[in-house]
Amino acid sequence: MKHRDFIKKLQDNGWYFLRDGGNHDIYTDGIHKEPVPRHRELKEPLVKKIIKKYGLK
């Protein structure tokens, strides 16, 4: 999945950018924090894991 598509999915579910990490951007929903790597393409297992972990639609 493209990085920008995944970020759009996070934002559509109420997540927002919190801060920069070393090689990751940190996103939060106000309770949970999730690092998202800054690659053009994110690997499908990572994307599926995050979607399942937080029940994103």
Distance bins in CASP14 RR format, pairs under 12 A and 6 or more apart:
PFRMAT RR
TARGET T0000
AUTHOR 0000-0000-0000
RMODE 2
METHOD distances of the structure
MODEL  1
1 7 0 0 0 0 0 1 0 0 0 0 0
1 8 0 0 0 0 0 1 0 0 0 0 0
1 9 0 0 0 0 1 0 0 0 0 0 0
1 10 0 0 0 0 0 1 0 0 0 0 0
1 36 0 0 0 0 0 1 0 0 0 0 0
1 37 0 0 0 0 0 1 0 0 0 0 0
1 39 0 0 0 0 0 1 0 0 0 0 0
1 40 0 0 0 0 0 1 0 0 0 0 0
1 41 1 0 0 1 0 0 0 0 0 0 0
1 42 1 0 1 0 0 0 0 0 0 0 0
1 43 0 0 0 0 1 0 0 0 0 0 0
1 44 1 0 0 1 0 0 0 0 0 0 0
1 45 0 0 0 0 0 1 0 0 0 0 0
1 46 0 0 0 0 1 0 0 0 0 0 0
1 47 1 0 1 0 0 0 0 0 0 0 0
1 48 0 0 0 0 1 0 0 0 0 0 0
1 50 0 0 0 0 0 1 0 0 0 0 0
1 51 0 0 0 0 1 0 0 0 0 0 0
1 56 0 0 0 0 0 1 0 0 0 0 0
2 8 0 0 0 0 1 0 0 0 0 0 0
2 9 0 0 0 0 0 1 0 0 0 0 0
2 39 0 0 0 0 1 0 0 0 0 0 0
2 40 1 0 0 1 0 0 0 0 0 0 0
2 41 1 0 0 1 0 0 0 0 0 0 0
2 42 1 0 0 1 0 0 0 0 0 0 0
2 43 0 0 0 0 0 1 0 0 0 0 0
2 44 0 0 0 0 0 1 0 0 0 0 0
2 47 0 0 0 0 0 1 0 0 0 0 0
3 9 0 0 0 0 0 1 0 0 0 0 0
3 10 0 0 0 0 0 1 0 0 0 0 0
3 24 0 0 0 0 0 1 0 0 0 0 0
3 25 0 0 0 0 1 0 0 0 0 0 0
3 27 0 0 0 0 0 1 0 0 0 0 0
3 36 1 0 0 1 0 0 0 0 0 0 0
3 37 1 0 0 1 0 0 0 0 0 0 0
3 38 1 0 0 1 0 0 0 0 0 0 0
3 39 1 0 0 1 0 0 0 0 0 0 0
3 40 1 0 1 0 0 0 0 0 0 0 0
3 41 1 0 0 1 0 0 0 0 0 0 0
3 42 1 0 1 0 0 0 0 0 0 0 0
3 43 0 0 0 0 0 1 0 0 0 0 0
3 46 0 0 0 0 0 1 0 0 0 0 0
3 47 0 0 0 0 0 1 0 0 0 0 0
4 10 0 0 0 0 0 1 0 0 0 0 0
4 11 0 0 0 0 0 1 0 0 0 0 0
4 25 0 0 0 0 0 1 0 0 0 0 0
4 36 0 0 0 0 0 1 0 0 0 0 0
4 38 0 0 0 0 0 1 0 0 0 0 0
4 39 0 0 0 0 0 1 0 0 0 0 0
4 40 0 0 0 0 1 0 0 0 0 0 0
4 41 0 0 0 0 0 1 0 0 0 0 0
4 42 0 0 0 0 0 1 0 0 0 0 0
5 11 0 0 0 0 0 1 0 0 0 0 0
5 12 0 0 0 0 0 1 0 0 0 0 0
5 36 0 0 0 0 0 1 0 0 0 0 0
5 40 0 0 0 0 0 1 0 0 0 0 0
5 41 0 0 0 0 1 0 0 0 0 0 0
5 42 0 0 0 0 1 0 0 0 0 0 0
5 47 0 0 0 0 1 0 0 0 0 0 0
6 12 0 0 0 0 0 1 0 0 0 0 0
6 13 0 0 0 0 0 1 0 0 0 0 0
6 15 0 0 0 0 0 1 0 0 0 0 0
6 25 0 0 0 0 0 1 0 0 0 0 0
6 27 0 0 0 0 1 0 0 0 0 0 0
6 34 0 0 0 0 0 1 0 0 0 0 0
6 36 1 0 0 1 0 0 0 0 0 0 0
6 37 0 0 0 0 1 0 0 0 0 0 0
6 38 0 0 0 0 0 1 0 0 0 0 0
6 39 0 0 0 0 0 1 0 0 0 0 0
6 40 0 0 0 0 0 1 0 0 0 0 0
6 41 0 0 0 0 1 0 0 0 0 0 0
6 42 1 0 1 0 0 0 0 0 0 0 0
6 43 0 0 0 0 0 1 0 0 0 0 0
6 44 0 0 0 0 0 1 0 0 0 0 0
6 46 0 0 0 0 1 0 0 0 0 0 0
6 47 1 0 1 0 0 0 0 0 0 0 0
6 48 0 0 0 0 0 1 0 0 0 0 0
6 49 0 0 0 0 0 1 0 0 0 0 0
6 50 0 0 0 0 1 0 0 0 0 0 0
6 51 0 0 0 0 1 0 0 0 0 0 0
6 56 0 0 0 0 1 0 0 0 0 0 0
7 13 0 0 0 0 0 1 0 0 0 0 0
7 14 0 0 0 0 0 1 0 0 0 0 0
7 15 0 0 0 0 1 0 0 0 0 0 0
7 16 0 0 0 0 0 1 0 0 0 0 0
7 17 0 0 0 0 1 0 0 0 0 0 0
7 25 0 0 0 0 1 0 0 0 0 0 0
7 27 1 0 0 1 0 0 0 0 0 0 0
7 34 0 0 0 0 0 1 0 0 0 0 0
7 36 1 0 0 1 0 0 0 0 0 0 0
7 37 0 0 0 0 0 1 0 0 0 0 0
7 38 0 0 0 0 0 1 0 0 0 0 0
7 39 0 0 0 0 0 1 0 0 0 0 0
7 40 0 0 0 0 0 1 0 0 0 0 0
7 42 0 0 0 0 1 0 0 0 0 0 0
7 47 0 0 0 0 0 1 0 0 0 0 0
7 50 0 0 0 0 0 1 0 0 0 0 0
7 56 0 0 0 0 0 1 0 0 0 0 0
8 14 0 0 0 0 0 1 0 0 0 0 0
8 15 0 0 0 0 0 1 0 0 0 0 0
8 27 0 0 0 0 0 1 0 0 0 0 0
8 36 0 0 0 0 0 1 0 0 0 0 0
8 56 0 0 0 0 0 1 0 0 0 0 0
9 15 0 0 0 0 1 0 0 0 0 0 0
9 27 0 0 0 0 0 1 0 0 0 0 0
9 34 0 0 0 0 0 1 0 0 0 0 0
9 36 0 0 0 0 0 1 0 0 0 0 0
9 42 0 0 0 0 0 1 0 0 0 0 0
9 47 0 0 0 0 1 0 0 0 0 0 0
9 48 0 0 0 0 0 1 0 0 0 0 0
9 50 0 0 0 0 1 0 0 0 0 0 0
9 51 1 0 0 1 0 0 0 0 0 0 0
9 54 0 0 0 0 0 1 0 0 0 0 0
9 55 0 0 0 0 0 1 0 0 0 0 0
9 56 1 0 0 1 0 0 0 0 0 0 0
9 57 0 0 0 0 1 0 0 0 0 0 0
10 16 0 0 0 0 1 0 0 0 0 0 0
10 17 0 0 0 0 1 0 0 0 0 0 0
10 18 0 0 0 0 0 1 0 0 0 0 0
10 25 0 0 0 0 0 1 0 0 0 0 0
10 26 0 0 0 0 0 1 0 0 0 0 0
10 27 1 0 1 0 0 0 0 0 0 0 0
10 28 0 0 0 0 1 0 0 0 0 0 0
10 29 0 0 0 0 1 0 0 0 0 0 0
10 32 0 0 0 0 0 1 0 0 0 0 0
10 33 0 0 0 0 0 1 0 0 0 0 0
10 34 1 0 0 1 0 0 0 0 0 0 0
10 35 0 0 0 0 0 1 0 0 0 0 0
10 36 1 0 0 1 0 0 0 0 0 0 0
10 42 0 0 0 0 0 1 0 0 0 0 0
10 47 0 0 0 0 0 1 0 0 0 0 0
10 50 0 0 0 0 1 0 0 0 0 0 0
10 51 0 0 0 0 1 0 0 0 0 0 0
10 54 0 0 0 0 1 0 0 0 0 0 0
10 55 0 0 0 0 0 1 0 0 0 0 0
10 56 1 0 0 1 0 0 0 0 0 0 0
10 57 0 0 0 0 0 1 0 0 0 0 0
11 17 0 0 0 0 1 0 0 0 0 0 0
11 25 0 0 0 0 0 1 0 0 0 0 0
11 27 0 0 0 0 1 0 0 0 0 0 0
11 28 0 0 0 0 0 1 0 0 0 0 0
11 29 0 0 0 0 0 1 0 0 0 0 0
11 36 0 0 0 0 0 1 0 0 0 0 0
11 56 0 0 0 0 0 1 0 0 0 0 0
12 29 0 0 0 0 0 1 0 0 0 0 0
12 51 0 0 0 0 0 1 0 0 0 0 0
12 56 0 0 0 0 1 0 0 0 0 0 0
12 57 1 0 0 1 0 0 0 0 0 0 0
13 27 0 0 0 0 0 1 0 0 0 0 0
13 28 0 0 0 0 0 1 0 0 0 0 0
13 29 1 0 0 1 0 0 0 0 0 0 0
13 30 0 0 0 0 0 1 0 0 0 0 0
13 32 0 0 0 0 0 1 0 0 0 0 0
13 34 0 0 0 0 0 1 0 0 0 0 0
13 50 0 0 0 0 0 1 0 0 0 0 0
13 51 0 0 0 0 1 0 0 0 0 0 0
13 54 1 0 0 1 0 0 0 0 0 0 0
13 55 0 0 0 0 1 0 0 0 0 0 0
13 56 1 0 1 0 0 0 0 0 0 0 0
13 57 1 0 0 1 0 0 0 0 0 0 0
14 27 0 0 0 0 1 0 0 0 0 0 0
14 28 0 0 0 0 1 0 0 0 0 0 0
14 29 1 0 1 0 0 0 0 0 0 0 0
14 30 0 0 0 0 1 0 0 0 0 0 0
14 31 0 0 0 0 0 1 0 0 0 0 0
14 32 0 0 0 0 0 1 0 0 0 0 0
14 54 0 0 0 0 0 1 0 0 0 0 0
14 56 0 0 0 0 1 0 0 0 0 0 0
14 57 0 0 0 0 0 1 0 0 0 0 0
15 25 0 0 0 0 0 1 0 0 0 0 0
15 26 0 0 0 0 0 1 0 0 0 0 0
15 27 1 0 1 0 0 0 0 0 0 0 0
15 28 1 0 0 1 0 0 0 0 0 0 0
15 29 1 0 1 0 0 0 0 0 0 0 0
15 30 0 0 0 0 1 0 0 0 0 0 0
15 31 0 0 0 0 0 1 0 0 0 0 0
15 32 0 0 0 0 1 0 0 0 0 0 0
15 33 0 0 0 0 1 0 0 0 0 0 0
15 34 1 0 0 1 0 0 0 0 0 0 0
15 36 0 0 0 0 1 0 0 0 0 0 0
15 50 0 0 0 0 0 1 0 0 0 0 0
15 51 0 0 0 0 0 1 0 0 0 0 0
15 54 0 0 0 0 1 0 0 0 0 0 0
15 55 0 0 0 0 0 1 0 0 0 0 0
15 56 0 0 0 0 1 0 0 0 0 0 0
16 25 0 0 0 0 0 1 0 0 0 0 0
16 26 0 0 0 0 0 1 0 0 0 0 0
16 27 1 0 0 1 0 0 0 0 0 0 0
16 28 1 0 0 1 0 0 0 0 0 0 0
16 29 1 0 0 1 0 0 0 0 0 0 0
16 30 0 0 0 0 1 0 0 0 0 0 0
16 32 0 0 0 0 0 1 0 0 0 0 0
16 33 0 0 0 0 0 1 0 0 0 0 0
16 34 0 0 0 0 0 1 0 0 0 0 0
17 24 0 0 0 0 0 1 0 0 0 0 0
17 25 1 0 0 1 0 0 0 0 0 0 0
17 26 1 0 0 1 0 0 0 0 0 0 0
17 27 1 0 1 0 0 0 0 0 0 0 0
17 28 0 0 0 0 1 0 0 0 0 0 0
17 29 0 0 0 0 0 1 0 0 0 0 0
17 30 0 0 0 0 0 1 0 0 0 0 0
17 33 0 0 0 0 0 1 0 0 0 0 0
17 34 0 0 0 0 0 1 0 0 0 0 0
17 35 0 0 0 0 0 1 0 0 0 0 0
17 36 0 0 0 0 1 0 0 0 0 0 0
17 38 0 0 0 0 0 1 0 0 0 0 0
18 24 0 0 0 0 0 1 0 0 0 0 0
18 25 0 0 0 0 1 0 0 0 0 0 0
18 26 1 0 1 0 0 0 0 0 0 0 0
18 27 1 0 0 1 0 0 0 0 0 0 0
18 28 1 0 1 0 0 0 0 0 0 0 0
18 29 0 0 0 0 1 0 0 0 0 0 0
18 30 0 0 0 0 1 0 0 0 0 0 0
18 31 0 0 0 0 0 1 0 0 0 0 0
18 32 0 0 0 0 0 1 0 0 0 0 0
18 33 1 0 0 1 0 0 0 0 0 0 0
18 34 0 0 0 0 1 0 0 0 0 0 0
18 35 0 0 0 0 1 0 0 0 0 0 0
18 36 0 0 0 0 0 1 0 0 0 0 0
19 25 1 0 0 1 0 0 0 0 0 0 0
19 26 1 0 1 0 0 0 0 0 0 0 0
19 27 0 0 0 0 1 0 0 0 0 0 0
19 28 0 0 0 0 1 0 0 0 0 0 0
19 33 0 0 0 0 1 0 0 0 0 0 0
19 35 0 0 0 0 0 1 0 0 0 0 0
19 36 0 0 0 0 0 1 0 0 0 0 0
20 26 1 0 0 1 0 0 0 0 0 0 0
20 27 0 0 0 0 0 1 0 0 0 0 0
20 35 0 0 0 0 0 1 0 0 0 0 0
20 36 0 0 0 0 0 1 0 0 0 0 0
20 38 0 0 0 0 1 0 0 0 0 0 0
21 27 0 0 0 0 0 1 0 0 0 0 0
21 33 0 0 0 0 0 1 0 0 0 0 0
21 35 1 0 0 1 0 0 0 0 0 0 0
21 36 0 0 0 0 1 0 0 0 0 0 0
21 37 0 0 0 0 0 1 0 0 0 0 0
21 38 0 0 0 0 1 0 0 0 0 0 0
22 35 0 0 0 0 1 0 0 0 0 0 0
22 36 0 0 0 0 0 1 0 0 0 0 0
22 37 0 0 0 0 0 1 0 0 0 0 0
22 38 0 0 0 0 1 0 0 0 0 0 0
23 35 0 0 0 0 1 0 0 0 0 0 0
23 36 0 0 0 0 0 1 0 0 0 0 0
23 37 1 0 0 1 0 0 0 0 0 0 0
23 38 1 0 0 1 0 0 0 0 0 0 0
23 39 0 0 0 0 1 0 0 0 0 0 0
24 33 0 0 0 0 0 1 0 0 0 0 0
24 34 0 0 0 0 1 0 0 0 0 0 0
24 35 1 1 0 0 0 0 0 0 0 0 0
24 36 1 0 1 0 0 0 0 0 0 0 0
24 37 1 0 1 0 0 0 0 0 0 0 0
24 38 1 0 0 1 0 0 0 0 0 0 0
24 39 0 0 0 0 1 0 0 0 0 0 0
24 42 0 0 0 0 0 1 0 0 0 0 0
24 46 0 0 0 0 0 1 0 0 0 0 0
25 33 0 0 0 0 0 1 0 0 0 0 0
25 34 0 0 0 0 1 0 0 0 0 0 0
25 35 1 0 0 1 0 0 0 0 0 0 0
25 36 1 0 1 0 0 0 0 0 0 0 0
25 37 0 0 0 0 1 0 0 0 0 0 0
25 38 1 0 0 1 0 0 0 0 0 0 0
25 39 0 0 0 0 0 1 0 0 0 0 0
25 42 0 0 0 0 0 1 0 0 0 0 0
26 32 0 0 0 0 0 1 0 0 0 0 0
26 33 1 0 1 0 0 0 0 0 0 0 0
26 34 1 0 0 1 0 0 0 0 0 0 0
26 35 1 0 1 0 0 0 0 0 0 0 0
26 36 1 0 0 1 0 0 0 0 0 0 0
26 37 0 0 0 0 0 1 0 0 0 0 0
26 38 0 0 0 0 0 1 0 0 0 0 0
27 33 1 0 0 1 0 0 0 0 0 0 0
27 34 1 0 1 0 0 0 0 0 0 0 0
27 35 0 0 0 0 1 0 0 0 0 0 0
27 36 1 0 1 0 0 0 0 0 0 0 0
27 37 0 0 0 0 0 1 0 0 0 0 0
27 38 0 0 0 0 0 1 0 0 0 0 0
27 50 0 0 0 0 1 0 0 0 0 0 0
27 54 0 0 0 0 0 1 0 0 0 0 0
27 56 0 0 0 0 0 1 0 0 0 0 0
28 34 1 0 0 1 0 0 0 0 0 0 0
28 35 0 0 0 0 0 1 0 0 0 0 0
28 36 0 0 0 0 0 1 0 0 0 0 0
28 54 0 0 0 0 0 1 0 0 0 0 0
29 50 0 0 0 0 0 1 0 0 0 0 0
29 53 0 0 0 0 0 1 0 0 0 0 0
29 54 1 0 0 1 0 0 0 0 0 0 0
29 55 0 0 0 0 0 1 0 0 0 0 0
29 56 0 0 0 0 1 0 0 0 0 0 0
30 54 0 0 0 0 0 1 0 0 0 0 0
31 54 0 0 0 0 1 0 0 0 0 0 0
32 50 0 0 0 0 0 1 0 0 0 0 0
32 53 0 0 0 0 1 0 0 0 0 0 0
32 54 1 0 0 1 0 0 0 0 0 0 0
32 55 0 0 0 0 0 1 0 0 0 0 0
32 56 0 0 0 0 0 1 0 0 0 0 0
33 50 0 0 0 0 0 1 0 0 0 0 0
33 54 0 0 0 0 0 1 0 0 0 0 0
34 46 0 0 0 0 0 1 0 0 0 0 0
34 47 0 0 0 0 0 1 0 0 0 0 0
34 49 0 0 0 0 0 1 0 0 0 0 0
34 50 1 0 0 1 0 0 0 0 0 0 0
34 51 0 0 0 0 0 1 0 0 0 0 0
34 53 0 0 0 0 1 0 0 0 0 0 0
34 54 1 0 0 1 0 0 0 0 0 0 0
34 55 0 0 0 0 0 1 0 0 0 0 0
34 56 0 0 0 0 0 1 0 0 0 0 0
35 42 0 0 0 0 0 1 0 0 0 0 0
35 46 0 0 0 0 0 1 0 0 0 0 0
35 50 0 0 0 0 1 0 0 0 0 0 0
36 42 1 0 0 1 0 0 0 0 0 0 0
36 43 0 0 0 0 0 1 0 0 0 0 0
36 46 0 0 0 0 1 0 0 0 0 0 0
36 47 0 0 0 0 1 0 0 0 0 0 0
36 49 0 0 0 0 0 1 0 0 0 0 0
36 50 1 0 0 1 0 0 0 0 0 0 0
37 43 0 0 0 0 1 0 0 0 0 0 0
37 46 1 0 0 1 0 0 0 0 0 0 0
37 47 0 0 0 0 0 1 0 0 0 0 0
37 50 0 0 0 0 0 1 0 0 0 0 0
39 46 0 0 0 0 1 0 0 0 0 0 0
39 47 0 0 0 0 0 1 0 0 0 0 0
41 47 0 0 0 0 1 0 0 0 0 0 0
42 48 0 0 0 0 0 1 0 0 0 0 0
42 49 0 0 0 0 0 1 0 0 0 0 0
42 50 0 0 0 0 1 0 0 0 0 0 0
42 51 0 0 0 0 0 1 0 0 0 0 0
43 49 0 0 0 0 1 0 0 0 0 0 0
43 50 0 0 0 0 0 1 0 0 0 0 0
44 50 0 0 0 0 0 1 0 0 0 0 0
44 51 0 0 0 0 0 1 0 0 0 0 0
45 51 0 0 0 0 0 1 0 0 0 0 0
45 52 0 0 0 0 0 1 0 0 0 0 0
46 52 0 0 0 0 0 1 0 0 0 0 0
46 53 0 0 0 0 0 1 0 0 0 0 0
47 53 0 0 0 0 0 1 0 0 0 0 0
47 54 0 0 0 0 0 1 0 0 0 0 0
47 56 0 0 0 0 1 0 0 0 0 0 0
48 54 0 0 0 0 0 1 0 0 0 0 0
48 55 0 0 0 0 0 1 0 0 0 0 0
48 56 0 0 0 0 0 1 0 0 0 0 0
49 55 0 0 0 0 0 1 0 0 0 0 0
49 56 0 0 0 0 0 1 0 0 0 0 0
50 56 1 0 0 1 0 0 0 0 0 0 0
51 57 0 0 0 0 1 0 0 0 0 0 0
END
